[in-house]
């Protein structure tokens, strides 16, 4: 018994050492991707602005000034004002807070729950695997935007329902990726050795399988942020997402759309913010995939 415990401790130490070396190499590979680093800094700046919105925004996003409505860019209002006289820059900054909040919470929930389901299904196999995957595949047959439309029309528009819909819609892809990675990892020698030494299911999943699927977790989370933000903006544009006067990029585009001919900036500025953040998340996801994918790393060497 004592020998088995010592062997487990030595094994865990070796795994920690290997993981630390691998992480430093992966971070170096990510830093070598200049486009990915630029995109990461864009997201960091946007996130800081979103968190510190009350300090960064020059005006209250909901304060109306009818006298100064539809004003062009000036020293007082850098991006002008909207149809109600509200400062466009302030609303874009607060819109970033809304979009990032919805995106981060929904992606975090879907990734954690989806990967847990996928890892369990892939490791256990059998009927449990079949049942879980069939349920998730039935959800995946419904496009995420259509699923959001149906649920929000039936249940009403609020941020909690929106987060729940996006979370459920992103679950299947997370679970499928985790399941595929788990099926591959569980055939490795170190997992079979852990099973032969009497390690339980939870220990194997957390100590041996999770570290080896974590790279997929990070990549899919970054890419799913784009989907979450786009769905939130689309539903808000259609009037079914987060309701005014709360600032979101989607309802800002909706407010500016009728005035595209006379004041296109009202729709262009929030649209540019949406595009820049979405592309940045995609670029970070691609850079993470290149840095963490072992096949790409071998080619690079």
Kinemage of the C-alpha trace (Angstrom):
@kinemage 1
@onewidth
@group {chain A} dominant
@subgroup {mainchain}
@vectorlist {calphas} color= white
{ca unk a 1} P 0.000 0.000 0.000
{ca unk a 2} L 2.829 2.353 0.950
{ca unk a 3} L 4.681 1.582 -2.284
{ca unk a 4} L 1.569 2.286 -4.331
{ca unk a 5} L 1.116 5.672 -2.610
{ca unk a 6} L 4.763 6.600 -3.254
{ca unk a 7} L 4.464 5.604 -6.913
{ca unk a 8} L 1.346 7.810 -7.265
{ca unk a 9} L 3.138 10.804 -5.714
{ca unk a 10} L 6.163 10.375 -7.984
{ca unk a 11} L 3.844 10.035 -10.974
{ca unk a 12} L 2.000 13.244 -10.043
{ca unk a 13} L 5.298 15.133 -9.657
{ca unk a 14} L 6.463 13.985 -13.076
{ca unk a 15} L 3.147 15.066 -14.611
{ca unk a 16} L 3.445 18.517 -12.967
{ca unk a 17} L 7.002 18.953 -14.282
{ca unk a 18} L 6.026 17.913 -17.794
{ca unk a 19} L 2.988 20.215 -17.745
{ca unk a 20} L 5.021 23.219 -16.557
{ca unk a 21} L 7.606 22.716 -19.327
{ca unk a 22} L 4.869 22.276 -21.908
{ca unk a 23} L 3.039 25.409 -20.732
{ca unk a 24} L 6.162 27.571 -21.021
{ca unk a 25} L 6.776 26.254 -24.547
{ca unk a 26} L 3.150 26.846 -25.521
{ca unk a 27} L 3.205 30.393 -24.149
{ca unk a 28} L 6.405 31.084 -26.103
{ca unk a 29} L 4.713 29.771 -29.253
{ca unk a 30} L 1.667 31.960 -28.626
{ca unk a 31} L 3.820 35.060 -28.067
{ca unk a 32} L 5.540 34.328 -31.368
{ca unk a 33} L 2.219 34.839 -33.144
{ca unk a 34} L 2.206 38.632 -33.595
{ca unk a 35} L -1.345 38.829 -34.932
{ca unk a 36} L -2.609 36.745 -32.036
{ca unk a 37} L -0.809 38.968 -29.519
{ca unk a 38} L -2.237 42.129 -31.095
{ca unk a 39} L -5.733 40.618 -30.938
{ca unk a 40} L -5.156 39.637 -27.296
{ca unk a 41} L -4.144 43.202 -26.400
{ca unk a 42} L -7.240 44.535 -28.186
{ca unk a 43} L -9.398 42.233 -26.051
{ca unk a 44} L -7.549 43.219 -22.875
{ca unk a 45} L -8.106 46.924 -23.603
{ca unk a 46} L -11.796 46.362 -24.426
{ca unk a 47} L -12.224 44.290 -21.259
{ca unk a 48} L -10.605 46.977 -19.089
{ca unk a 49} L -12.830 49.630 -20.663
{ca unk a 50} L -15.893 47.457 -20.093
{ca unk a 51} L -15.048 46.806 -16.445
{ca unk a 52} L -14.163 50.442 -15.779
{ca unk a 53} L -17.027 51.836 -17.891
{ca unk a 54} L -18.291 54.269 -15.193
{ca unk a 55} L -14.777 55.735 -14.967
{ca unk a 56} L -13.887 55.673 -18.671
{ca unk a 57} L -17.157 56.745 -20.317
{ca unk a 58} L -17.383 60.551 -20.611
{ca unk a 59} L -21.180 60.628 -20.092
{ca unk a 60} L -23.972 58.559 -18.632
{ca unk a 61} L -25.066 56.272 -21.519
{ca unk a 62} L -28.783 56.835 -20.844
{ca unk a 63} L -28.767 60.612 -20.321
{ca unk a 64} L -30.815 62.250 -23.071
{ca unk a 65} L -30.112 65.711 -24.473
{ca unk a 66} L -32.784 66.480 -27.070
{ca unk a 67} L -31.193 69.831 -27.957
{ca unk a 68} L -27.958 68.119 -29.043
{ca unk a 69} L -29.502 65.100 -30.761
{ca unk a 70} L -27.893 63.717 -33.958
{ca unk a 71} L -24.770 65.817 -33.518
{ca unk a 72} L -21.625 64.975 -35.469
{ca unk a 73} L -18.248 64.275 -33.874
{ca unk a 74} L -16.929 67.160 -31.770
{ca unk a 75} L -14.622 67.874 -28.838
{ca unk a 76} L -17.561 67.337 -26.470
{ca unk a 77} L -18.898 64.189 -28.117
{ca unk a 78} L -16.064 62.374 -29.896
{ca unk a 79} L -18.372 60.051 -31.850
{ca unk a 80} L -21.374 62.361 -31.847
{ca unk a 81} L -24.815 61.785 -30.340
{ca unk a 82} L -27.727 59.534 -31.267
{ca unk a 83} L -31.394 60.244 -32.008
{ca unk a 84} L -32.047 60.933 -28.316
{ca unk a 85} L -28.968 63.083 -27.757
{ca unk a 86} L -27.080 60.320 -25.909
{ca unk a 87} L -23.303 60.162 -26.265
{ca unk a 88} L -22.417 57.413 -28.775
{ca unk a 89} L -18.931 56.737 -27.364
{ca unk a 90} L -20.308 56.237 -23.855
{ca unk a 91} L -22.954 53.840 -25.132
{ca unk a 92} L -20.364 51.840 -27.094
{ca unk a 93} L -18.230 51.491 -23.954
{ca unk a 94} L -21.224 50.363 -21.889
{ca unk a 95} L -22.303 48.137 -24.781
{ca unk a 96} L -18.922 46.396 -24.537
{ca unk a 97} L -19.665 45.718 -20.873
{ca unk a 98} L -23.008 44.111 -21.754
{ca unk a 99} L -21.654 42.037 -24.641
{ca unk a 100} L -18.601 40.833 -22.717
{ca unk a 101} L -20.707 39.994 -19.660
{ca unk a 102} L -23.167 37.902 -21.663
{ca unk a 103} L -20.358 36.295 -23.643
{ca unk a 104} L -18.095 35.428 -20.718
{ca unk a 105} L -20.840 33.986 -18.497
{ca unk a 106} L -22.529 31.945 -21.239
{ca unk a 107} L -19.248 30.624 -22.672
{ca unk a 108} L -17.867 29.798 -19.210
{ca unk a 109} L -21.014 27.873 -18.285
{ca unk a 110} L -21.280 26.048 -21.610
{ca unk a 111} L -17.571 25.146 -21.649
{ca unk a 112} L -17.431 23.873 -18.062
{ca unk a 113} L -20.704 21.923 -18.245
{ca unk a 114} L -20.110 20.743 -21.819
{ca unk a 115} L -16.594 19.508 -21.146
{ca unk a 116} L -17.700 17.755 -17.957
{ca unk a 117} L -20.460 15.943 -19.891
{ca unk a 118} L -18.141 15.118 -22.794
{ca unk a 119} L -15.362 13.798 -20.555
{ca unk a 120} L -17.755 11.599 -18.585
{ca unk a 121} L -19.444 10.306 -21.747
{ca unk a 122} L -16.131 9.597 -23.469
{ca unk a 123} L -14.569 7.887 -20.465
{ca unk a 124} L -17.561 5.806 -19.405
{ca unk a 125} L -18.858 4.953 -22.884
{ca unk a 126} L -21.733 2.530 -23.316
{ca unk a 127} L -25.374 3.511 -22.876
{ca unk a 128} L -24.507 6.646 -20.880
{ca unk a 129} L -22.425 7.918 -23.793
{ca unk a 130} L -25.194 7.162 -26.287
{ca unk a 131} L -27.916 8.863 -24.230
{ca unk a 132} L -25.907 12.014 -23.492
{ca unk a 133} L -24.693 12.428 -27.078
{ca unk a 134} L -28.139 11.845 -28.607
{ca unk a 135} L -29.675 14.501 -26.329
{ca unk a 136} L -26.950 17.013 -27.192
{ca unk a 137} L -27.183 16.222 -30.910
{ca unk a 138} L -30.922 16.962 -30.809
{ca unk a 139} L -30.109 20.397 -29.380
{ca unk a 140} L -27.419 20.976 -32.001
{ca unk a 141} L -29.884 20.421 -34.847
{ca unk a 142} L -31.504 23.768 -33.955
{ca unk a 143} L -29.430 26.800 -35.065
{ca unk a 144} L -28.428 28.924 -32.071
{ca unk a 145} L -30.081 32.102 -33.363
{ca unk a 146} L -33.331 30.260 -34.099
{ca unk a 147} L -33.227 28.653 -30.652
{ca unk a 148} L -32.804 32.106 -29.119
{ca unk a 149} L -35.721 33.487 -31.108
{ca unk a 150} L -38.048 30.683 -30.034
{ca unk a 151} L -37.134 30.778 -26.340
{ca unk a 152} L -37.105 34.565 -25.993
{ca unk a 153} L -40.457 34.914 -27.752
{ca unk a 154} L -41.961 32.303 -25.439
{ca unk a 155} L -40.248 33.244 -22.158
{ca unk a 156} L -39.704 36.987 -22.608
{ca unk a 157} L -36.603 39.075 -23.135
{ca unk a 158} L -34.140 39.439 -20.260
{ca unk a 159} L -30.423 38.946 -19.745
{ca unk a 160} L -30.815 35.743 -17.715
{ca unk a 161} L -32.875 33.998 -20.396
{ca unk a 162} L -30.442 35.203 -23.050
{ca unk a 163} L -27.442 33.766 -21.166
{ca unk a 164} L -29.305 30.480 -20.616
{ca unk a 165} L -30.182 30.157 -24.308
{ca unk a 166} L -26.612 30.814 -25.476
{ca unk a 167} L -25.246 28.418 -22.848
{ca unk a 168} L -27.549 25.600 -23.956
{ca unk a 169} L -26.860 26.299 -27.630
{ca unk a 170} L -23.073 26.087 -27.195
{ca unk a 171} L -23.129 22.971 -24.972
{ca unk a 172} L -23.199 20.297 -27.718
{ca unk a 173} L -20.046 21.411 -29.541
{ca unk a 174} L -18.121 21.640 -26.245
{ca unk a 175} L -19.258 18.164 -25.226
{ca unk a 176} L -18.398 16.634 -28.610
{ca unk a 177} L -14.882 18.091 -28.563
{ca unk a 178} L -14.294 16.949 -24.972
{ca unk a 179} L -15.636 13.477 -25.754
{ca unk a 180} L -13.381 13.086 -28.794
{ca unk a 181} L -10.305 14.194 -26.854
{ca unk a 182} L -11.217 11.916 -23.938
{ca unk a 183} L -11.632 8.881 -26.210
{ca unk a 184} L -8.104 9.494 -27.474
{ca unk a 185} L -6.509 10.194 -24.093
{ca unk a 186} L -8.091 7.284 -22.211
{ca unk a 187} L -6.222 4.831 -24.480
{ca unk a 188} L -2.850 6.258 -23.446
{ca unk a 189} L -0.498 4.194 -21.309
{ca unk a 190} L -0.490 6.584 -18.345
{ca unk a 191} L -4.291 6.328 -18.016
{ca unk a 192} L -4.188 2.531 -18.184
{ca unk a 193} L -1.406 2.580 -15.581
{ca unk a 194} L -3.500 4.775 -13.291
{ca unk a 195} L -6.470 2.379 -13.656
{ca unk a 196} L -4.284 -0.631 -12.860
{ca unk a 197} L -3.036 1.164 -9.721
{ca unk a 198} L -6.599 1.547 -8.474
{ca unk a 199} L -7.249 5.212 -9.272
{ca unk a 200} L -10.937 6.138 -9.242
{ca unk a 201} L -12.916 7.684 -12.092
{ca unk a 202} L -12.919 11.207 -10.631
{ca unk a 203} L -9.153 11.137 -10.001
{ca unk a 204} L -8.431 9.935 -13.535
{ca unk a 205} L -10.736 12.526 -15.093
{ca unk a 206} L -9.275 15.427 -13.093
{ca unk a 207} L -5.604 14.416 -12.840
{ca unk a 208} L -4.993 12.694 -16.172
{ca unk a 209} L -7.669 13.490 -18.742
{ca unk a 210} L -8.510 17.122 -17.898
{ca unk a 211} L -4.923 18.450 -18.342
{ca unk a 212} L -4.824 16.821 -21.783
{ca unk a 213} L -8.129 18.332 -22.985
{ca unk a 214} L -7.509 21.761 -21.459
{ca unk a 215} L -5.995 23.091 -24.676
{ca unk a 216} L -9.212 22.245 -26.544
{ca unk a 217} L -11.158 23.924 -23.730
{ca unk a 218} L -9.260 27.199 -24.184
{ca unk a 219} L -9.475 27.207 -27.972
{ca unk a 220} L -13.201 26.447 -28.185
{ca unk a 221} L -13.948 28.995 -25.435
{ca unk a 222} L -12.185 31.755 -27.371
{ca unk a 223} L -13.972 30.855 -30.605
{ca unk a 224} L -17.343 30.528 -28.860
{ca unk a 225} L -17.007 34.070 -27.502
{ca unk a 226} L -17.484 35.300 -31.066
{ca unk a 227} L -20.657 33.229 -31.449
{ca unk a 228} L -22.050 34.402 -28.089
{ca unk a 229} L -21.410 38.089 -28.795
{ca unk a 230} L -22.819 37.837 -32.323
{ca unk a 231} L -25.981 36.039 -31.167
{ca unk a 232} L -26.530 38.594 -28.389
{ca unk a 233} L -26.102 41.456 -30.874
{ca unk a 234} L -28.377 39.789 -33.448
{ca unk a 235} L -31.172 39.170 -30.951
{ca unk a 236} L -30.857 42.713 -29.573
{ca unk a 237} L -30.992 44.058 -33.144
{ca unk a 238} L -34.221 42.118 -33.669
{ca unk a 239} L -35.632 43.554 -30.438
{ca unk a 240} L -35.634 40.230 -28.595
{ca unk a 241} L -32.376 40.539 -26.697
{ca unk a 242} L -31.476 42.982 -23.944
{ca unk a 243} L -34.032 45.757 -24.011
{ca unk a 244} L -33.438 49.542 -24.187
{ca unk a 245} L -32.374 51.786 -22.591
{ca unk a 246} L -29.569 49.347 -21.642
{ca unk a 247} L -26.768 49.922 -24.140
{ca unk a 248} L -25.788 46.974 -26.337
{ca unk a 249} L -24.102 47.058 -29.712
{ca unk a 250} L -27.061 45.227 -31.231
{ca unk a 251} L -29.752 47.693 -30.184
{ca unk a 252} L -27.434 50.609 -31.033
{ca unk a 253} L -27.226 49.298 -34.601
{ca unk a 254} L -31.013 48.869 -34.580
{ca unk a 255} L -31.518 52.480 -33.423
{ca unk a 256} L -29.152 53.780 -36.108
{ca unk a 257} L -30.395 51.581 -38.953
{ca unk a 258} L -33.372 53.821 -39.954
{ca unk a 259} L -30.960 56.771 -40.249
{ca unk a 260} L -28.287 55.074 -42.377
{ca unk a 261} L -28.886 57.465 -45.275
{ca unk a 262} L -28.571 60.649 -43.210
{ca unk a 263} L -26.377 59.613 -40.265
{ca unk a 264} L -24.608 56.309 -41.077
{ca unk a 265} L -22.164 56.712 -38.168
{ca unk a 266} L -24.912 55.735 -35.684
{ca unk a 267} L -24.884 52.182 -37.065
{ca unk a 268} L -21.279 52.063 -38.273
{ca unk a 269} L -19.518 52.791 -34.951
{ca unk a 270} L -21.174 50.028 -32.883
{ca unk a 271} L -20.916 47.726 -35.896
{ca unk a 272} L -17.166 48.337 -36.089
{ca unk a 273} L -16.819 47.636 -32.361
{ca unk a 274} L -18.692 44.353 -32.829
{ca unk a 275} L -16.555 43.332 -35.820
{ca unk a 276} L -13.231 44.240 -34.158
{ca unk a 277} L -13.996 42.275 -30.982
{ca unk a 278} L -15.360 39.273 -32.902
{ca unk a 279} L -12.334 39.115 -35.209
{ca unk a 280} L -10.013 39.506 -32.204
{ca unk a 281} L -11.558 36.514 -30.445
{ca unk a 282} L -11.237 34.444 -33.634
{ca unk a 283} L -7.581 35.437 -34.035
{ca unk a 284} L -6.817 34.617 -30.397
{ca unk a 285} L -8.570 31.273 -30.820
{ca unk a 286} L -6.529 30.503 -33.947
{ca unk a 287} L -3.299 31.523 -32.190
{ca unk a 288} L -4.157 29.312 -29.207
{ca unk a 289} L -4.900 26.387 -31.503
{ca unk a 290} L -1.554 26.823 -33.292
{ca unk a 291} L 0.326 27.077 -29.988
{ca unk a 292} L -1.444 24.219 -28.204
{ca unk a 293} L -1.956 21.710 -31.021
{ca unk a 294} L 0.835 19.116 -30.692
{ca unk a 295} L 0.789 18.260 -34.419
{ca unk a 296} L 1.313 21.893 -35.396
{ca unk a 297} L 4.026 22.243 -32.728
{ca unk a 298} L 5.923 19.258 -34.209
{ca unk a 299} L 5.736 20.785 -37.693
{ca unk a 300} L 7.011 24.089 -36.293
{ca unk a 301} L 10.033 22.298 -34.769
